[in-house]
Amino acid sequence: MKIGELAVRAGVNASAIRYYEKLGLLPAPERRAGQRRYAAAAADRLLLIRFAAEMDFTLAEIRLFLQGFRENTSPSARWRKFAGHKVQEMEQVIARATRLRDMLRRLQGCRCACLHECVSCLERSDRFRAARGSSR
Protein backbone atom coordinates (compact mmCIF):
# COMPACT_ATOMS: atom_id res chain seq x y z
CA MET A 1 0.00 0.00 0.00
CA LYS A 2 1.10 3.60 -0.55
CA ILE A 3 2.13 5.87 2.29
CA GLY A 4 -1.13 7.85 2.20
CA GLU A 5 -3.22 4.71 2.54
CA LEU A 6 -1.05 3.46 5.38
CA ALA A 7 -1.33 6.83 7.11
CA VAL A 8 -5.13 6.71 6.99
CA ARG A 9 -5.23 3.09 8.10
CA ALA A 10 -2.94 3.71 11.09
CA GLY A 11 -4.31 7.15 11.97
CA VAL A 12 -1.00 8.99 11.60
CA ASN A 13 0.38 11.59 9.23
CA ALA A 14 2.58 10.50 6.34
CA SER A 15 5.32 12.68 7.83
CA ALA A 16 5.18 10.58 11.02
CA ILE A 17 5.66 7.42 8.95
CA ARG A 18 8.74 8.89 7.27
CA TYR A 19 10.04 10.02 10.69
CA TYR A 20 9.55 6.55 12.18
CA GLU A 21 11.42 5.09 9.22
CA LYS A 22 14.27 7.55 9.78
CA LEU A 23 14.46 6.52 13.46
CA GLY A 24 14.41 2.82 12.58
CA LEU A 25 11.03 2.17 14.24
CA LEU A 26 9.51 1.23 10.91
CA PRO A 27 11.57 -0.70 8.36
CA ALA A 28 12.17 1.02 5.06
CA PRO A 29 9.60 -0.25 2.56
CA GLU A 30 10.26 -1.45 -0.92
CA ARG A 31 9.92 1.17 -3.61
CA ARG A 32 8.14 0.98 -6.91
CA ALA A 33 8.67 3.80 -9.37
CA GLY A 34 10.18 5.81 -6.51
CA GLN A 35 7.10 5.44 -4.28
CA ARG A 36 7.10 3.70 -0.93
CA ARG A 37 5.04 0.48 -0.89
CA TYR A 38 4.21 -0.99 2.50
CA ALA A 39 3.20 -4.49 3.49
CA ALA A 40 0.04 -4.89 5.60
CA ALA A 41 2.22 -5.62 8.66
CA ALA A 42 3.39 -1.98 8.63
CA ALA A 43 -0.06 -0.90 9.83
CA ASP A 44 0.18 -3.22 12.84
CA ARG A 45 3.61 -1.89 13.66
CA LEU A 46 2.40 1.71 13.43
CA LEU A 47 -0.56 0.96 15.68
CA LEU A 48 1.82 -0.56 18.22
CA ILE A 49 4.06 2.51 18.02
CA ARG A 50 1.06 4.80 18.56
CA PHE A 51 -0.18 2.72 21.50
CA ALA A 52 3.23 2.67 23.18
CA ALA A 53 3.69 6.42 22.65
CA GLU A 54 0.26 7.12 24.14
CA MET A 55 1.30 5.05 27.17
CA ASP A 56 4.31 7.37 27.62
CA PHE A 57 6.99 5.04 26.30
CA THR A 58 9.82 7.05 24.80
CA LEU A 59 10.83 6.56 21.19
CA ALA A 60 14.07 4.96 22.43
CA GLU A 61 12.06 2.48 24.53
CA ILE A 62 9.79 1.73 21.58
CA ARG A 63 12.82 1.13 19.36
CA LEU A 64 14.27 -1.34 21.88
CA PHE A 65 10.95 -3.13 22.13
CA LEU A 66 10.56 -3.38 18.36
CA GLN A 67 14.08 -4.74 17.89
CA GLY A 68 12.84 -7.94 19.48
CA PHE A 69 10.56 -8.52 16.50
CA ARG A 70 13.58 -8.49 14.20
CA GLU A 71 15.27 -10.97 16.52
CA ASN A 72 12.11 -13.11 16.65
CA THR A 73 11.82 -12.88 20.43
CA SER A 74 8.46 -13.20 22.14
CA PRO A 75 6.50 -9.94 22.32
CA SER A 76 5.02 -11.01 25.67
CA ALA A 77 8.46 -11.32 27.26
CA ARG A 78 9.42 -7.89 25.96
CA TRP A 79 6.14 -6.36 27.18
CA ARG A 80 6.70 -7.80 30.67
CA LYS A 81 10.17 -6.29 30.85
CA PHE A 82 9.08 -2.87 29.65
CA ALA A 83 5.92 -2.94 31.75
CA GLY A 84 7.98 -3.64 34.87
CA HIS A 85 10.17 -0.60 34.22
CA LYS A 86 7.16 1.58 33.42
CA VAL A 87 5.28 0.47 36.55
CA GLN A 88 8.21 1.62 38.71
CA GLU A 89 8.39 4.90 36.82
CA MET A 90 4.64 5.47 37.15
CA GLU A 91 4.73 4.72 40.88
CA GLN A 92 7.25 7.54 41.26
CA VAL A 93 5.12 9.88 39.13
CA ILE A 94 2.01 9.02 41.17
CA ALA A 95 3.83 9.58 44.48
CA ARG A 96 5.10 12.97 43.28
CA ALA A 97 1.67 13.96 41.94
CA THR A 98 0.04 12.96 45.24
CA ARG A 99 2.52 15.09 47.19
CA LEU A 100 1.90 18.00 44.83
CA ARG A 101 -1.89 17.64 45.10
CA ASP A 102 -1.72 17.57 48.89
CA MET A 103 0.53 20.63 48.96
CA LEU A 104 -1.76 22.54 46.60
CA ARG A 105 -4.77 21.70 48.74
CA ARG A 106 -2.96 23.12 51.77
CA LEU A 107 -1.98 26.21 49.79
CA GLN A 108 -5.61 26.80 48.84
CA GLY A 109 -6.21 27.57 52.49
CA CYS A 110 -3.11 29.75 52.89
CA ARG A 111 -3.67 32.79 55.10
CA CYS A 112 -0.03 33.88 55.36
CA ALA A 113 0.60 37.62 55.37
CA CYS A 114 4.06 37.46 53.80
CA LEU A 115 6.43 35.13 51.94
CA HIS A 116 8.58 34.54 55.04
CA GLU A 117 5.53 33.26 56.92
CA CYS A 118 4.67 30.93 54.00
CA VAL A 119 8.21 29.52 53.88
CA SER A 120 8.15 28.97 57.64
CA CYS A 121 4.89 27.03 57.33
CA LEU A 122 6.33 24.97 54.49
CA GLU A 123 9.48 24.17 56.47
CA ARG A 124 7.36 22.81 59.30
CA SER A 125 5.66 20.45 56.84
CA ASP A 126 6.93 16.85 57.03
CA ARG A 127 6.48 16.42 53.28
CA PHE A 128 8.50 19.56 52.57
CA ARG A 129 11.37 18.33 54.76
CA ALA A 130 11.22 14.91 53.12
CA ALA A 131 11.33 16.50 49.66
CA ARG A 132 14.37 18.53 50.66
CA GLY A 133 16.04 15.48 52.17
CA SER A 134 16.47 17.06 55.60
CA SER A 135 15.01 16.33 59.04
CA ARG A 136 14.98 19.73 60.73
Secondary structure, DSSP 8 states (H G I E B T S, - for coil): --HHHHHHHHTS-HHHHHHHHHHTSS---EEETTEEE--THHHHHHHHHHHHHHTT--HHHHHHHHHHHHTT--HHHHHHHHHHHHHHHHHHHHHHHHHHHHHHHHHHT---SSHHHHHHHHHH-HHHHHHHT---
